[in-house]
C-alpha cells in the first residue's frame, strides 16, 4: 500500500481563503502532500482586514492535535496563528507528548492587512515553550523585532538577527527580508546552528496580491521536510513554489484589498 506524506497545520481560519488554514491546505496539497488541520481561531477576514477573532479553547486545540497524531500521524507539522499563551502551551504540550517531528513555526503576529492576530502575552510563551521544539522558525522582520525587542533596519543586520534568534531557540531560523522598502530583490537569510548561513534571493514582484505569503511558505517548507528534504533543500523548493504562486496570482483581481496568491498555478 502507498502512503501519503502527511502534514499537520495548526493555525487560524481565514474566511477570505487567502491565509491561515485555508492557504495551508492549498499549499500542502499543491506540494503533493495530505493536509490535516487543528484550528486555533476563527477569524472574520477578507482582503481588507480582520474584523473579528474568536479563539478556540486551548483544550479543544489540544484535542484536535492529539486526535490526528494518535491515529494518522504526521511527517511534518507547521504552526501559524496561535492567539493566546494558553493556546501556545497547549500546542507545545500536545506536540511534545506526541513526539512530532519536523516542526516549522511561523510566529504569526500581524496579518498582511495590518490586523493584530495575537495577545501580547503570546510572544514569551512562544519563545519559552514552542521555539525549543522547532526544527525551523520563519519570522518576517516585524516578528523578529518583536521577539528580539529591537529594530532590524538594514539587509546587513538580518544575519545577526537570525543568529540571535537561533541562539535563543536552538532552532534554525529563516528570517524573511521582504519588509524593507524600495526593494528590487528580496533576500531571505537561513541560519542553521550546525552549518551557518544560506541565502535565498528572488526578484521583487510589484503586486498587492501578497495575502498569506508567510503561511504558504511555511506550509510548503513543512511539506518538503515531510518528504525527507534537508532544511536547506526544503526552503529552496518552497521559495521556488512561493515565487511562482506570487507571479501567477499577480494577474488576478480578488476583493478590494490585499489579494491572495495563485496556490495551484502549477496545475493550470
N, C-alpha and C positions, 0 to 999 in steps of 0.2 A: 504493500500500500504506500502511496505517496504521502508526504507530509507537507503541510503548509509551513512557510516561515511566518511565525505568529508575533504580532506587535501589539502591545497594550498601550493605549493613550489614556492618561489620567489628566483631564483638563475640563475647562468650562465649555458650555454650549453657546454657540453664536447663532442666533436666529436668522441672521443675514446670510449665513453659509460660507462666509469668506475666511473665517479664522476659527480658532478653537477646535473642538471635537470634530466639527464638520469638515474643516480643512484637513485635519489629521487623517480622517478616514479616507478622504480623496487621495492625499499624498501617499499614504501607506499602500492603498490599492494600486495607484499608478506605478509604484515601485515593485509591484508584483507580490505583495505580502497580504496576509489576512489580518484585518484590523479589528481590534477589540477595544472596549471603552469602559472607563469609570468616570462618570460625570461629577464634577466638583461644584458646579454652579450653573444656574440657568440665567442667561442674560437676555434682555430685550435690546436688540442691537441691529443696526443696519450700516450702510456705508457712511452715514453722517456721525454716528457715535453710539454710545451705550446709554440708554435711558433708565434702565433698572437692572439690578443684580439680586438674585435670590440664591444664596449659598445652600448647598445640600448639607444636611447634618453630617458631622465628621464620622459618626458610626456607620452611616449609610455608605459613605465614600469607601470606608474600610471594607464593608461587606461586599461591595462590588469587586474590589480588587481581589479579595480572598476567594470569592466565588469563581472568578476567571482563572486565577493562577492555580487553585487546587484541582481544577478539572482539566482545563485546556493547556495551561502553561503559557509561557511567553519566551521567545528568543531574544526579545529586547523590550524595554519599557521606556516611554517618554512621559515627562510631566510638563504641563503647561500652567494654566491659571489655577493657583491654589489660594483661595481668597483669604483664609484666616490661619492663625497659628495652630488652632485645633486641627484644621484640615491637614496642614503640613505634617504635624506629628502623627496623625492617623495614617497618612500615606507612607511616611517613613517607617512606621511600625509594621504595617502590613507588608511592605516590600522586604524589610529585614527578616520578618518571620517566614516569608515565602522563599527567601533565598534568590530573589530576582536578579538576573544578570543584565549587563549592557544597559545600564540606566543613563538616559540622556535627560538632563534637567534644563528646561528652558525657563529661566526665572522671570516669568511674565509679570509685569507690574503695571504697565500702561498700554492701552490699545493704540493701534496705528492712528486712530482718530483723535487721540489725546485723552481719552477717558481712563481714569484710575481704576485698576482692577483688583487691588489687594488692600488689606488693612495695614497700618504702619507696623504692627507687631509681627507681621508675617515674615519680614526680612530676616531678623535674627533667628527665627525658628528654621527658616531655610538653611541658613549658614550652619547652625548647630546640629540639626537633625537629618536634613536631606542631602546636603552637599557631600558629606563624607561617604555616602553610598553611591555617588555618581561615578560613572566612567568618564562622562563629558558634561560640562556645563556650557551653555551657549548664550551668554548675555550680549545685549547691544550696549552701546556706550552709556545711555542714561541708567540702565540697570546696573552696569558695573560701577558707575559713580555712586549710586545709592548704596551698593554693597560695601564699597571701599571708603565711602564718606569723603570723597574728594573729586575734583573735576578732572576730566581727561580732555585736554584741549587740542592736541595735535596727533597726527598719524604716528609720529615717532614715539609717543608715550603709550601706544597700545601694547607694545612688547612688555614694558614694565608692569602695566596694569594686569595683563594676562598672567604674568608670573606671580604677582602678588595674590591674585585670586586663587591660583593653583597652590601656593604656599598655605593659604588659609584652609582650603578644602581637601588638599591631597589629590585632587582630580585634574584631568586635562581640561583646558579652557579654550573655547573658541570665542574670541572677542570680535564682534562684528563691527566693521568700520563704516557702515552706511549712514550714520547720522551726522557726519561732518558736512559742512556747507560747500557749495560750488565744486562738487566732485565731478571728475571725468572718469575716474576709475575707483572702484571700491576694493579695498584691501582688508580681508579678514585675517586675523592672526591666531594661529593654533599654537598653544604651548602644552607640551606633554612633559611631565616630570622626568621621565626616563630618556627622552630623546630631544628635548628642546623645541625649537620653533619651526613652524611651517607656515607658508603664506599662500593665500588664495585670492587671485585678482580677477575681477570681472569688470567689464565696461559698464559705466552708469547708463541706465535706461531712463529717459525723461518721460515718466508716466505717473498719473495719480493712482494707478491700479496696483497698489502695494499692500493692500489689506491682507494680513495673515502670513506675511513672508517669514517671520520668525517661527510660527507654528509649522509651516510647511517644511522649512529647513530642518528643524529638529526631528520632525516625523520621518523625513527622508533619511536623515543620518541614522536614526534608530533602525529603520528598515534595512539599511545596508550593513549595519553592525550585526543585526539578526541573521543576515546571510553569511556571516563569517568574515567580513572585511575588517581590516585594522581601522583604527580611528582615522588615520590619515586618508586611507582609501575611501572610507565611508563619507568623510567630509567632502572629498573631491567629487565623488559621484553625486552626492546630494546638492552640492553647489552647481554642478552642471545641470541637473534637473531643475533646480530653482531658477537659474538664469533663463532656461528655455520657457518655463512657465510664466515668468515676468514678461518676456518678449512677446510671447503669444497672447497673453492677457492684455497687453497694451493696445491691441487692435479693437478691443471691445468697449462698450459703454454699458454699465450696470449701476443703477442708482444715481444719486446726485452728489456723492462724495467720493471716498476712497474705495475704488472698486477692487474686486478680487483678482487673483492670478487665474491662468488657464491650467488647472491641475492635470487635465487629461490631453494636453496638446500632442503628446506622442502618439495618441490613438486616433487623432483627427484625420 
